[in-house]
């Protein structure tokens, strides 16, 4: 596994930067039979400004490689080359109000792409209070989504069909945390996270041969694929006919808990917790929005109430 990392650092404070570093990382991974599994080059820059704000930026270039796990126990399959970039910013870590954010973009030679953004905000409105919020957004197109292994394939793929597809995914979430301290030995903490995600599968096909990423796309070369009303797909390939399960999804969930912690005696603690779990799913595949995420609060779910205590017994 050859790898190297070269970095230049400047730690003497200047008029613009308190410190900065510039580096390049290279990584290569090989399988036991000497197939290159991964290779990447990643230059990066990390800056600490004079006001203690921070910024970091990196670009990663990945090269073609072979993946032994994509077919779930079948032949090795090639992965496309691609790239990604990432930017992170944040204010000083000692600020009463903290914020940070990150954004990334990526893509590959087969049309895959990724877009992600996240942020974190935290502040203390009073000496006993603390509050934080972490939104997350993702749009992703994956070009090698494993679907199924079906018997009756071609000799080139060992009489099996290794079925893959593209998947268009979207995800939204928002994590909230609120804490209140009644006194040094008693505090109340609230956690809540609405979540929504979707996935649409399309362009189904089977692996053409080992050690490649090319596929026989269903609907071409004399093969026929038909989508049914229940979301399943019926594929006719020559004399073979088989069904692919419905895989498109739209899910939403809401997870929350409220915990009261009281150290009623040194070393002995009482916990009173209320947890709520809500979830719903549909076979749609349409992109989710902020409304879908907050609709998770109306999804069916269950409530749990737990009381737990611990005792400290001195040993003499």
C-alpha positions as CSV (number, residue, x, y, z in Angstrom):
1,X,0.0,0.0,0.0
2,X,2.4,2.8,-1.2
3,X,1.5,6.2,0.2
4,X,3.2,9.4,0.8
5,X,2.4,12.8,2.3
6,X,4.4,16.0,1.8
7,X,3.5,19.1,3.7
8,X,4.9,22.6,4.3
9,X,3.8,24.4,7.5
10,X,4.2,28.0,8.6
11,X,3.5,28.5,12.3
12,X,4.9,32.0,12.7
13,X,2.0,34.5,12.9
14,X,1.9,37.2,10.2
15,X,-0.4,40.1,9.4
16,X,-2.8,37.9,7.4
17,X,-2.4,34.3,8.7
18,X,-1.6,33.0,12.1
19,X,-0.5,29.8,10.5
20,X,-1.0,27.8,7.3
21,X,0.0,24.6,5.6
22,X,0.1,23.3,2.1
23,X,0.4,19.6,1.3
24,X,-0.1,16.8,-1.2
25,X,-1.1,13.3,-0.3
26,X,-0.9,10.3,-2.6
27,X,-2.4,6.9,-1.8
28,X,-2.4,3.6,-3.7
29,X,-4.0,0.3,-2.7
30,X,-3.5,-3.1,-4.2
31,X,-5.3,-6.5,-3.8
32,X,-3.3,-9.6,-3.0
33,X,-3.4,-10.6,-6.7
34,X,-1.8,-7.3,-7.6
35,X,-4.9,-5.6,-9.0
36,X,-4.8,-1.9,-8.2
37,X,-7.9,-1.3,-6.0
38,X,-7.5,2.5,-5.5
39,X,-5.2,5.4,-6.4
40,X,-5.7,9.0,-5.5
41,X,-3.8,12.3,-5.3
42,X,-5.0,15.0,-2.9
43,X,-3.5,18.5,-2.7
44,X,-4.8,20.6,0.2
45,X,-4.5,24.0,1.9
46,X,-5.3,24.8,5.5
47,X,-5.4,28.4,6.8
48,X,-5.8,30.0,10.2
49,X,-6.5,33.7,9.7
50,X,-5.3,36.5,12.0
51,X,-8.7,36.6,13.7
52,X,-8.5,32.8,14.4
53,X,-11.1,31.9,11.7
54,X,-10.1,28.8,9.7
55,X,-10.4,27.8,6.1
56,X,-9.4,24.5,4.4
57,X,-9.7,23.5,0.7
58,X,-8.8,20.2,-1.0
59,X,-9.1,18.6,-4.4
60,X,-9.0,14.8,-4.8
61,X,-8.3,13.0,-8.1
62,X,-9.1,9.3,-8.1
63,X,-8.0,7.0,-10.9
64,X,-9.5,3.8,-12.3
65,X,-9.3,0.8,-10.0
66,X,-10.7,-2.6,-9.4
67,X,-13.3,-3.3,-6.7
68,X,-13.6,-6.9,-5.3
69,X,-16.8,-6.1,-3.3
70,X,-19.1,-4.4,-5.8
71,X,-20.6,-7.7,-7.2
72,X,-21.1,-9.1,-3.6
73,X,-18.9,-12.2,-4.0
74,X,-18.8,-12.2,-7.8
75,X,-16.0,-11.2,-10.2
76,X,-13.9,-8.1,-9.8
77,X,-15.4,-5.0,-11.3
78,X,-13.7,-1.8,-12.5
79,X,-14.4,1.6,-10.9
80,X,-14.3,4.8,-13.0
81,X,-11.9,7.7,-12.4
82,X,-13.3,10.8,-10.8
83,X,-12.6,13.9,-8.8
84,X,-14.0,15.7,-5.7
85,X,-13.4,19.1,-4.0
86,X,-14.1,20.2,-0.5
87,X,-14.2,23.6,1.2
88,X,-14.6,24.1,5.0
89,X,-14.8,27.4,6.9
90,X,-15.3,28.2,10.6
91,X,-15.0,30.9,13.1
92,X,-12.7,30.9,16.2
93,X,-13.1,27.9,18.5
94,X,-13.3,30.1,21.7
95,X,-16.3,32.2,20.4
96,X,-19.5,32.1,22.5
97,X,-21.3,31.7,19.2
98,X,-19.7,29.0,17.0
99,X,-20.4,28.3,13.4
100,X,-18.8,26.2,10.6
101,X,-19.8,25.0,7.2
102,X,-18.6,22.7,4.5
103,X,-19.4,22.1,0.8
104,X,-18.2,19.5,-1.6
105,X,-18.6,18.7,-5.3
106,X,-17.6,15.6,-7.2
107,X,-18.0,13.6,-10.3
108,X,-16.6,10.8,-12.4
109,X,-16.2,9.8,-16.0
110,X,-19.4,7.7,-16.2
111,X,-21.7,10.6,-15.2
112,X,-21.7,10.1,-11.5
113,X,-21.8,13.3,-9.4
114,X,-22.2,14.4,-5.8
115,X,-23.1,17.6,-4.1
116,X,-23.1,18.0,-0.3
117,X,-23.4,20.9,2.1
118,X,-23.5,20.9,5.9
119,X,-23.3,23.5,8.6
120,X,-23.1,23.7,12.4
121,X,-24.3,26.5,14.6
122,X,-24.1,26.6,18.4
123,X,-24.5,29.4,21.0
124,X,-25.3,29.9,24.6
125,X,-28.2,32.3,25.1
126,X,-27.7,32.3,28.9
127,X,-25.3,30.8,31.4
128,X,-27.5,27.7,31.9
129,X,-28.5,27.2,28.2
130,X,-26.8,25.8,25.1
131,X,-28.3,25.3,21.7
132,X,-26.9,23.8,18.5
133,X,-28.3,23.1,15.0
134,X,-26.7,21.1,12.1
135,X,-28.4,21.1,8.7
136,X,-27.3,18.6,6.0
137,X,-28.1,18.5,2.3
138,X,-27.0,15.9,-0.3
139,X,-27.7,15.2,-4.0
140,X,-25.9,12.1,-5.3
141,X,-25.9,10.2,-8.6
142,X,-24.2,6.8,-8.1
143,X,-23.4,4.9,-11.3
144,X,-22.6,1.5,-9.9
145,X,-25.5,0.7,-7.6
146,X,-25.7,-3.1,-7.0
147,X,-29.2,-4.4,-7.4
148,X,-29.2,-8.2,-7.5
149,X,-27.4,-11.4,-8.6
150,X,-29.6,-13.6,-10.7
151,X,-28.8,-17.1,-12.0
152,X,-29.0,-17.9,-15.7
153,X,-26.4,-15.5,-17.0
154,X,-23.7,-15.7,-19.7
155,X,-20.6,-17.9,-19.3
156,X,-18.5,-14.8,-19.3
157,X,-19.9,-13.9,-15.9
158,X,-19.9,-17.5,-14.6
159,X,-23.6,-18.2,-15.5
160,X,-24.9,-15.3,-13.3
161,X,-26.3,-11.9,-14.0
162,X,-24.8,-9.2,-11.8
163,X,-27.4,-6.5,-12.1
164,X,-26.5,-2.8,-11.5
165,X,-28.2,0.5,-12.1
166,X,-27.8,4.2,-11.7
167,X,-29.4,5.7,-8.6
168,X,-30.4,9.4,-8.1
169,X,-30.5,10.1,-4.4
170,X,-31.4,13.2,-2.3
171,X,-31.1,13.6,1.4
172,X,-32.1,16.4,3.9
173,X,-31.7,16.4,7.7
174,X,-31.6,18.9,10.5
175,X,-30.2,18.0,13.9
176,X,-31.2,20.0,17.0
177,X,-29.7,19.9,20.5
178,X,-30.9,22.0,23.5
179,X,-29.5,21.8,27.0
180,X,-30.5,23.4,30.3
181,X,-28.7,23.1,33.6
182,X,-30.9,23.5,36.6
183,X,-27.9,23.2,39.0
184,X,-24.5,21.6,38.9
185,X,-25.9,18.1,39.5
186,X,-29.1,18.3,37.4
187,X,-29.5,19.0,33.7
188,X,-32.1,18.5,30.9
189,X,-31.0,17.6,27.3
190,X,-33.2,17.5,24.2
191,X,-32.2,15.9,20.9
192,X,-34.4,16.0,17.7
193,X,-33.6,15.1,14.1
194,X,-36.1,15.3,11.2
195,X,-34.8,13.4,8.2
196,X,-36.0,12.7,4.6
197,X,-34.3,10.8,1.7
198,X,-35.2,9.5,-1.7
199,X,-33.7,7.2,-4.3
200,X,-34.7,6.6,-8.0
201,X,-33.1,3.6,-9.8
202,X,-32.8,3.7,-13.5
203,X,-30.8,2.3,-16.5
204,X,-30.7,-1.2,-15.2
205,X,-28.1,-3.6,-16.8
206,X,-25.8,-6.5,-16.1
207,X,-22.0,-6.7,-15.9
208,X,-20.6,-7.4,-19.4
209,X,-17.5,-9.3,-18.2
210,X,-15.1,-9.5,-15.2
211,X,-12.6,-6.6,-14.6
212,X,-14.7,-4.1,-16.7
213,X,-17.4,-1.6,-15.7
214,X,-19.3,-1.9,-19.0
215,X,-22.9,-3.2,-18.8
216,X,-25.5,-4.7,-21.0
217,X,-28.2,-2.2,-20.5
218,X,-31.7,-3.7,-20.4
219,X,-33.9,-2.2,-23.1
220,X,-31.1,-2.4,-25.7
221,X,-29.5,-5.2,-27.8
222,X,-32.9,-7.0,-28.1
223,X,-33.5,-7.0,-24.4
224,X,-36.8,-5.6,-23.0
225,X,-37.5,-4.0,-19.6
226,X,-41.0,-3.0,-18.5
227,X,-41.9,-1.1,-15.3
228,X,-45.0,-2.4,-13.5
229,X,-47.5,-0.3,-11.5
230,X,-46.1,-1.7,-8.2
231,X,-42.6,-0.4,-9.0
232,X,-41.1,-3.8,-10.1
233,X,-39.5,-4.3,-13.5
234,X,-39.9,-7.3,-15.7
235,X,-36.8,-8.0,-17.9
236,X,-36.9,-10.2,-21.0
237,X,-33.5,-11.2,-22.3
238,X,-33.7,-13.8,-25.0
239,X,-35.5,-16.8,-23.6
240,X,-35.0,-15.7,-20.0
241,X,-37.5,-13.6,-18.1
242,X,-37.1,-12.3,-14.6
243,X,-38.4,-9.7,-12.2
244,X,-36.4,-6.9,-10.4
245,X,-37.9,-5.9,-7.1
246,X,-39.2,-2.3,-6.6
247,X,-36.4,-0.3,-5.2
248,X,-37.3,3.3,-5.6
249,X,-38.0,4.9,-2.2
250,X,-39.0,8.0,-0.3
251,X,-38.4,7.8,3.4
252,X,-38.8,10.2,6.2
253,X,-38.2,9.8,9.9
254,X,-38.1,11.8,13.1
255,X,-36.0,10.8,16.1
256,X,-36.0,12.6,19.4
257,X,-35.3,12.1,23.0
258,X,-35.5,14.1,26.2
259,X,-33.3,13.1,29.1
260,X,-33.2,14.4,32.7
261,X,-30.0,13.6,34.5
262,X,-29.7,14.0,38.2
263,X,-26.7,13.0,40.3
264,X,-28.7,12.6,43.5
265,X,-25.6,11.5,45.4
266,X,-22.0,11.6,44.5
267,X,-21.4,8.7,42.1
268,X,-25.1,7.8,42.0
269,X,-27.2,9.1,39.0
270,X,-30.8,9.0,38.0
271,X,-31.9,9.1,34.3
272,X,-35.4,9.8,33.2
273,X,-35.8,9.6,29.4
274,X,-38.5,9.9,26.8
275,X,-37.8,8.8,23.3
276,X,-40.0,9.2,20.2
277,X,-39.4,7.4,16.9
278,X,-41.5,8.1,13.8
279,X,-41.0,6.8,10.2
280,X,-42.8,6.4,6.9
281,X,-41.8,5.2,3.4
282,X,-43.3,5.3,-0.1
283,X,-42.2,3.9,-3.5
284,X,-41.8,7.2,-5.3
285,X,-38.2,8.1,-6.0
286,X,-38.9,11.8,-6.3
287,X,-36.5,14.4,-4.9
288,X,-37.2,15.4,-1.3
289,X,-37.6,19.0,-0.1
290,X,-37.7,20.8,3.3
291,X,-41.4,20.1,3.5
292,X,-40.9,16.4,3.3
293,X,-38.4,16.6,6.1
294,X,-40.7,18.3,8.5
295,X,-43.7,16.1,7.4
296,X,-41.8,13.4,9.3
297,X,-43.2,14.9,12.5
298,X,-46.6,13.6,11.4
299,X,-45.4,10.1,10.5
300,X,-46.6,7.1,12.5
301,X,-44.3,6.1,15.4
302,X,-43.9,5.0,18.9
303,X,-43.0,6.5,22.3
304,X,-40.7,5.0,24.9
305,X,-40.3,6.1,28.5
306,X,-37.3,4.8,30.5
307,X,-36.2,5.4,34.1
308,X,-32.7,4.2,35.1
309,X,-30.5,4.8,38.1
310,X,-27.1,3.8,39.2
311,X,-25.7,3.4,42.7
312,X,-22.2,4.0,43.9
313,X,-21.2,1.7,46.8
314,X,-18.0,2.5,48.6
315,X,-15.7,-0.5,48.9
316,X,-13.6,-0.5,52.1
